[in-house]
Structure formats: C-alpha cells, structure tokens
C-alpha cells in the first residue's frame, strides 16, 4: 500500500509537470508581447532607442563605376561596352538630430548623413578617373529636346564655342559628390537660374554632410505594429513626383526596423529617398545572421517591371507622352534635376532583353545585384541589408550637340551602389540577452517541465511493472495451499509450526 501511494504521488507530479509545461506557451504568449513591445518602442529607455538615435552598426556605401570601354566605337554608333570597377567604399555615419517627441505618439528628426572614404576597403583612391558620359551635356540636351528649333540652333552654336565633348573622364568622388562644370556655368548664363539652378553636377550633389529631409515616424507606444512606420517625410504624407496615388505613396519604414511578429506572407515596405519612391520585399528564405535566425526579404522582379506585367507601375511613367521605359527601369528624372536618369537594379537585373541589346558587358546575377534585407521575424529588427541600385543615363543622337549625331539610343549605366550593413556579433548577443531572454527562458521551462514530467511517468510505469512482477513471483509462497515436498508428503510451513 505504501509503494502504491508513492507511485500515485509521483504519477500525479508527472502529470502536473506536463500540464504546466503545456500551459506555459499560451501564458507567455499573453505576457511576453507587452514586454517585447516596451523594448522596441522608439522612446528613451527602450532597448532600441540609443541605437536608433545614433546608428552604431557600421554602414558602408559601396560604389561601382561603369566605364565606357569602347568610347570611339560608341560615338560612331556601336553599342557601348561597359567595364565595371569597384568597390569604392565609404563609411556612412547617420546620427539623428533635432529629435522631437509628440503627444500623438510620433517622433520627428533629421537623418544626417556623412560619408568618409575608406581606401582599405576599396580598389583604389576615389580620385582615379574612368571614362564616362559628360552628364551635363546630355542633361542640357535632354532639357532642350522639346523646345523650338530656333533655341536648339542657338544652343548648337553655344555648344560648339564651349568645346565640350560628349564623353569625359571623372572620378567617383566627382561623379557622386559633384564638381564645378564650366558647361553648366555657360548654360546658367544663357538659360538662367530657373532652368539651370546650379553650376555643379553630381548624382549625390548636396547629399554628403547633410540630411535627407524631415522624417516623422510612429513610436509604437500606442500600437507596436506601427513602430517606425512613416507618418510624413519632408512634410509630405505622399509624394508629388509620380502620376498615380499608388506610385506617390510613402509606405513602410526607413528599412532599419519593421513591426514585430513578421509573417512570411506579408510585404515589407520601405521608403528610400535616394530612389525617390517606396519599395517592398517578399519573403525568400530562412537565413542566419550573427548566430540568430532571420528571414530574407528581397525586392521581387515585378517591382521594376513594365506596366504590362505590373499595372501599378504605370504611375512611374512620367515622360511627356506618358510612354514607359523598358521593363526593369524607373524614370528618375523628377528627383534628379530633370536629368535623363533611370533607376534599376544593378546590371539591369530582371530587366527587359532590349536593355542588353543596347548595352554590352553586363552580367546580372541575384546574389550580387538583388536588394535583400535579413530581418529578425520576432522583433522586426534588420540584422543585415543590401540596398542596391543602378543609375543609368538615357542617351541618343541630338542634332544640336556635336559629337552625338551617330549615337544610338541606349540606357547607359554610369554607376551602381550597394548600401550595406551587418549587425556585429556583440550587438547580436546583446539583443539575445535583452529581447530573446524571455523566449529562451520560456522554452527552457517548457522543455524541462514537459520532459521531466514524461520522465517521472516513465519511471512510475517501470516501478509499477517491477513491483507487480515481484508480487506475482512471491504469490505461490503466500497462498493457503499445502506445499508438497519431492517425496510427496505434505509439509507444514515453519511459520505455521511456530504458531501451533
């Protein structure tokens, strides 16, 4: 009886542990989200706030030049052959300034950006030259193409007097950050400052050591699913550059943080000022960054597809006759001084075949050229990212620009960039300690209690089985039947004799 009672108590304990482990999950699902939300809110004292305010994770901007390898043949009508060189790497510093919190659970700030060249991570100094287009010449030519013939004839004379050539040698520093262009000086004197507002030209002119507009985002204090979501950018809740409401939407975040509890089925939106639009990523695969499980989200082929494939993209067709460029391109002229700049993924990844007929030397591949972000699905924090984009110039023959008469139409890549960062291991370890601790603790308790309970029940079952077998073996000696000896005589139990 005593053994049976002990076994019953241990069996009850085992069942209790299994039940306790089973209910831990729904209990923690109710308790943990508010704890996690407090750590992810954009407010002083939260786990993410200091890193959000001044990005401590190293961010790098890599530039790859796309030089013209056959300049003379190109000017005579052959397709240009581009030669890639890079990376030219800059360390990017991104402190936020004028951070102001509001009662409506938003926070505004200026995202400052400065770029410092890192020659150790580069193929050479950022002062070395490569052969490329004279961007100022083709930009002015583009501005004048729809003006009366008289103005074009006048400019032809001005161009001849300037001595400017269709091609020139530039360094990556000049191309991106800007250089004083005598051609623009002349153009400003003749066409006026309204038409030519600056005498400097650079694809990232006025981007270094400045901000990229006033951001206003939700803090997530009232609703963690809205954390880091953009409310307004530069005072706008939507853009004004494009031709549809959808194209002008300012969606998602700046890419550094998403809402927690991400699902594989959702689209993750980011707004990218340098691309002049919002983009989105779709789930591709499960990954692992800094020993942390992450999900990889990539820009899909249809993001830059022609309207025949993705009808929403009709809003990005901004030319006068509302025609669209080949698939894979977005007309970036509205936010690049009305220069004929076109944005795409590097090497025209997912681009129309006609692009590769117009321009030779390109080798697109997903691993090197796609846009990808590796996100922690629990917290929504981005552990690794590669924001890649290519800038190309549309070129053609212009009767009023000497030297271009034989050039065939082409979208000629000039440079592509890769803004990249990866969370350091020590930052990932700190994240695990502060964010994942409750999850790991819950899983540990669940495993210990459930498997402990199963172990106890298994031990009870073995003990019960052994005890029963032992009882069955002893049962004949305790029965009331007489024991017959080998000689056939009835024997009396010694205990019975003692009691007689």
RAJO-V43252 format. One record per pair of residues at least 6 apart in sequence whose ideal C-beta (glycine too) atoms are under 6 Angstrom apart, sorted by sequence separation. I is the first residue (numbers start at 1). J is the second residue. D is the distance in Angstrom with one decimal. If there is no record, write none. Layout:
i->I j->J d->D
i->I j->J d->D
//
This chain:
i->68 j->74 d->5.9
i->74 j->80 d->4.5
i->101 j->107 d->4.9
i->220 j->226 d->5.8
i->242 j->248 d->4.9
i->307 j->313 d->5.1
i->325 j->331 d->6.0
i->398 j->404 d->4.9
i->485 j->491 d->5.0
i->39 j->46 d->5.6
i->220 j->227 d->2.8
i->271 j->278 d->4.7
i->287 j->294 d->4.9
i->302 j->309 d->5.9
i->307 j->314 d->4.1
i->317 j->324 d->4.0
i->348 j->355 d->4.6
i->375 j->382 d->5.3
i->376 j->383 d->5.9
i->397 j->404 d->5.3
i->39 j->47 d->4.0
i->40 j->48 d->5.7
i->100 j->108 d->5.0
i->144 j->152 d->5.7
i->188 j->196 d->4.1
i->218 j->226 d->4.1
i->302 j->310 d->4.3
i->333 j->341 d->5.9
i->397 j->405 d->5.3
i->482 j->490 d->4.9
i->483 j->491 d->5.1
i->117 j->126 d->5.1
i->187 j->196 d->4.7
i->239 j->248 d->4.1
i->269 j->278 d->5.7
i->270 j->279 d->5.8
i->286 j->295 d->5.9
i->287 j->296 d->4.7
i->332 j->341 d->4.4
i->373 j->382 d->5.4
i->374 j->383 d->5.2
i->42 j->52 d->5.8
i->99 j->109 d->4.6
i->238 j->248 d->4.6
i->258 j->268 d->5.7
i->332 j->342 d->6.0
i->374 j->384 d->4.1
i->397 j->407 d->5.0
i->70 j->81 d->4.6
i->144 j->155 d->5.7
i->188 j->199 d->5.6
i->217 j->228 d->5.5
i->218 j->229 d->4.9
i->238 j->249 d->5.9
i->269 j->280 d->4.9
i->285 j->296 d->5.1
i->331 j->342 d->6.0
i->332 j->343 d->4.5
i->68 j->80 d->5.3
i->69 j->81 d->4.4
i->98 j->110 d->5.3
i->184 j->196 d->6.0
i->238 j->250 d->5.9
i->283 j->295 d->6.0
i->284 j->296 d->4.7
i->373 j->385 d->4.6
i->395 j->407 d->5.7
i->96 j->109 d->4.2
i->97 j->110 d->4.8
i->217 j->230 d->5.4
i->267 j->280 d->4.5
i->268 j->281 d->4.7
i->318 j->331 d->5.2
i->329 j->342 d->4.6
i->330 j->343 d->4.6
i->396 j->409 d->4.6
i->69 j->83 d->4.2
i->185 j->199 d->4.7
i->283 j->297 d->5.8
i->284 j->298 d->4.7
i->316 j->330 d->5.0
i->348 j->362 d->6.0
i->372 j->386 d->5.1
i->96 j->111 d->5.9
i->97 j->112 d->5.5
i->184 j->199 d->4.5
i->216 j->231 d->4.6
i->255 j->270 d->4.1
i->329 j->344 d->5.1
i->347 j->362 d->4.6
i->349 j->364 d->4.1
i->395 j->410 d->5.5
i->66 j->82 d->4.4
i->67 j->83 d->4.8
i->216 j->232 d->4.5
i->281 j->297 d->3.4
i->318 j->334 d->5.8
i->328 j->344 d->5.2
i->348 j->364 d->6.0
i->371 j->387 d->6.0
i->95 j->112 d->5.3
i->233 j->250 d->5.4
i->252 j->269 d->2.8
i->281 j->298 d->5.7
i->307 j->324 d->5.9
i->347 j->364 d->3.9
i->371 j->388 d->5.3
i->394 j->411 d->5.5
i->395 j->412 d->5.4
i->66 j->84 d->5.8
i->215 j->233 d->5.8
i->251 j->269 d->3.8
i->252 j->270 d->4.8
i->281 j->299 d->5.8
i->282 j->300 d->5.0
i->306 j->324 d->6.0
i->94 j->113 d->5.6
i->164 j->183 d->4.8
i->252 j->271 d->6.0
i->264 j->283 d->4.3
i->392 j->411 d->4.7
i->393 j->412 d->5.5
i->64 j->84 d->5.5
i->65 j->85 d->5.1
i->180 j->200 d->5.7
i->181 j->201 d->4.9
i->213 j->233 d->5.6
i->214 j->234 d->5.5
i->230 j->250 d->5.4
i->279 j->299 d->5.9
i->328 j->348 d->5.2
i->349 j->369 d->4.4
i->392 j->412 d->5.8
i->93 j->114 d->4.8
i->162 j->183 d->5.7
i->213 j->234 d->3.7
i->250 j->271 d->5.1
i->306 j->327 d->3.7
i->392 j->413 d->4.7
i->393 j->414 d->5.7
i->64 j->86 d->3.3
i->178 j->200 d->4.4
i->305 j->327 d->5.2
i->328 j->350 d->5.5
i->347 j->369 d->5.4
i->63 j->86 d->5.9
i->64 j->87 d->5.9
i->92 j->115 d->5.7
i->328 j->351 d->2.7
i->346 j->369 d->4.0
i->390 j->413 d->5.6
i->391 j->414 d->5.5
i->162 j->186 d->5.5
i->178 j->202 d->2.9
i->229 j->253 d->5.9
i->279 j->303 d->6.0
i->304 j->328 d->5.1
i->328 j->352 d->5.6
i->345 j->369 d->5.6
i->391 j->415 d->5.6
i->62 j->87 d->3.7
i->63 j->88 d->4.6
i->90 j->115 d->3.9
i->91 j->116 d->4.9
i->177 j->202 d->5.2
i->228 j->253 d->4.1
i->327 j->352 d->4.0
i->176 j->202 d->5.9
i->304 j->330 d->6.0
i->326 j->352 d->3.9
i->390 j->416 d->3.8
i->62 j->89 d->5.1
i->90 j->117 d->5.4
i->91 j->118 d->5.2
i->137 j->164 d->5.4
i->176 j->203 d->5.5
i->177 j->204 d->5.9
i->178 j->205 d->4.1
i->251 j->278 d->4.1
i->176 j->204 d->4.4
i->326 j->354 d->5.1
i->389 j->417 d->5.8
i->60 j->89 d->5.5
i->61 j->90 d->4.6
i->89 j->118 d->5.0
i->137 j->166 d->6.0
i->228 j->257 d->4.2
i->249 j->278 d->5.8
i->268 j->297 d->5.1
i->326 j->355 d->5.5
i->388 j->418 d->4.9
i->61 j->92 d->5.2
i->177 j->208 d->5.4
i->89 j->121 d->3.9
i->134 j->166 d->5.6
i->227 j->259 d->5.8
i->386 j->418 d->5.8
i->387 j->419 d->4.3
i->59 j->92 d->4.2
i->89 j->122 d->4.8
i->88 j->122 d->4.9
i->134 j->168 d->4.6
i->225 j->259 d->4.6
i->386 j->420 d->5.0
i->385 j->421 d->5.8
i->88 j->126 d->5.1
i->131 j->169 d->5.8
i->132 j->170 d->5.6
i->384 j->422 d->4.5
i->55 j->94 d->4.5
i->129 j->169 d->4.1
i->304 j->344 d->5.9
i->383 j->423 d->4.7
i->54 j->95 d->4.5
i->230 j->271 d->5.7
i->129 j->171 d->5.5
i->346 j->388 d->5.4
i->53 j->96 d->5.2
i->127 j->171 d->4.9
i->346 j->390 d->4.6
i->136 j->181 d->4.7
i->126 j->172 d->5.0
i->343 j->389 d->5.8
i->344 j->390 d->4.9
i->126 j->173 d->4.3
i->136 j->183 d->4.6
i->140 j->187 d->5.4
i->136 j->184 d->5.2
i->301 j->350 d->4.1
i->341 j->391 d->5.7
i->342 j->392 d->4.8
i->359 j->410 d->5.4
i->358 j->410 d->3.9
i->340 j->393 d->5.7
i->359 j->412 d->5.9
i->61 j->115 d->6.0
i->340 j->394 d->4.1
i->276 j->332 d->5.9
i->355 j->411 d->6.0
i->379 j->435 d->5.5
i->276 j->335 d->3.9
i->71 j->131 d->5.5
i->212 j->273 d->4.8
i->67 j->130 d->3.8
i->68 j->131 d->4.8
i->67 j->131 d->5.0
i->42 j->107 d->5.7
i->65 j->130 d->4.8
i->136 j->201 d->5.0
i->135 j->201 d->5.7
i->246 j->312 d->5.2
i->247 j->315 d->2.9
i->275 j->343 d->5.9
i->246 j->315 d->5.6
i->247 j->316 d->5.3
i->342 j->411 d->5.5
i->346 j->416 d->4.0
i->244 j->315 d->2.9
i->243 j->315 d->4.9
i->298 j->370 d->5.3
i->299 j->371 d->3.8
i->242 j->315 d->4.9
i->242 j->316 d->5.7
i->298 j->372 d->4.8
i->296 j->372 d->5.9
i->297 j->373 d->5.1
i->296 j->374 d->5.2
i->294 j->374 d->4.3
i->295 j->375 d->5.6
i->294 j->376 d->5.5
i->295 j->377 d->5.1
i->88 j->172 d->4.6
i->289 j->374 d->5.0
i->287 j->374 d->5.2
i->294 j->383 d->5.2
i->281 j->373 d->5.9
i->115 j->208 d->5.1
i->241 j->334 d->3.8
i->241 j->335 d->5.8
i->289 j->383 d->4.1
i->114 j->209 d->4.9
i->289 j->384 d->4.7
i->71 j->167 d->5.4
i->112 j->211 d->5.2
i->111 j->211 d->5.7
i->110 j->211 d->4.0
i->111 j->212 d->5.5
i->110 j->214 d->6.0
i->111 j->215 d->6.0
i->109 j->215 d->5.7
i->65 j->172 d->5.7
i->108 j->216 d->4.3
i->63 j->172 d->5.2
i->106 j->216 d->5.4
i->106 j->218 d->5.5
i->107 j->219 d->5.3
i->105 j->219 d->5.2
i->275 j->389 d->5.8
i->262 j->377 d->4.4
i->105 j->221 d->4.9
i->105 j->222 d->4.6
i->262 j->380 d->5.8
i->260 j->379 d->5.3
i->260 j->380 d->4.7
i->259 j->380 d->5.1
i->258 j->380 d->3.7
i->257 j->380 d->5.9
i->257 j->381 d->5.7
i->106 j->231 d->5.2
i->256 j->382 d->5.6
i->290 j->423 d->5.5
i->290 j->425 d->5.1
i->292 j->428 d->5.3
i->290 j->428 d->3.5
i->43 j->219 d->5.6
i->42 j->219 d->4.3
i->41 j->219 d->5.8
i->41 j->220 d->4.8
i->41 j->221 d->5.2
i->37 j->224 d->4.0
i->40 j->227 d->5.8
i->203 j->391 d->5.8
i->142 j->340 d->4.5
i->139 j->339 d->4.2
i->166 j->403 d->4.4
i->166 j->404 d->5.3
i->159 j->401 d->5.8
i->156 j->400 d->4.0
i->155 j->400 d->5.4
i->152 j->400 d->4.2
i->138 j->393 d->5.8
i->141 j->398 d->4.5
i->133 j->393 d->5.5
i->141 j->401 d->4.9
i->80 j->359 d->5.5
i->81 j->360 d->4.7
i->82 j->361 d->4.3
i->79 j->359 d->6.0
i->81 j->361 d->4.6
i->79 j->360 d->5.2
i->132 j->414 d->5.8
i->77 j->406 d->4.3
i->76 j->406 d->5.3
i->77 j->408 d->5.6
i->82 j->413 d->5.6
i->80 j->412 d->5.4
i->40 j->379 d->6.0
i->66 j->413 d->4.1
i->66 j->414 d->5.8
i->65 j->415 d->5.7
i->63 j->415 d->5.7
i->64 j->416 d->5.1
i->63 j->417 d->5.4
i->62 j->418 d->4.3
i->61 j->419 d->5.2
i->60 j->420 d->5.5
i->59 j->421 d->4.4
i->57 j->421 d->5.3
i->57 j->423 d->5.6
i->47 j->434 d->4.8
i->39 j->435 d->5.9
i->35 j->438 d->6.0
i->32 j->438 d->5.2
i->28 j->442 d->4.3
i->24 j->445 d->5.8
i->24 j->446 d->4.8
i->21 j->446 d->4.7
i->21 j->449 d->3.6
i->20 j->449 d->5.2
i->21 j->450 d->3.6
i->17 j->449 d->4.6
i->18 j->450 d->5.5
i->17 j->452 d->5.3
i->18 j->453 d->3.7
i->17 j->453 d->3.2
i->14 j->453 d->4.4
i->14 j->456 d->3.5
i->13 j->456 d->5.9
i->14 j->457 d->3.9
i->10 j->456 d->5.6
i->11 j->460 d->4.7
i->10 j->460 d->4.9
i->7 j->460 d->5.2
i->7 j->463 d->5.9
i->7 j->464 d->5.6
i->3 j->467 d->5.8
//
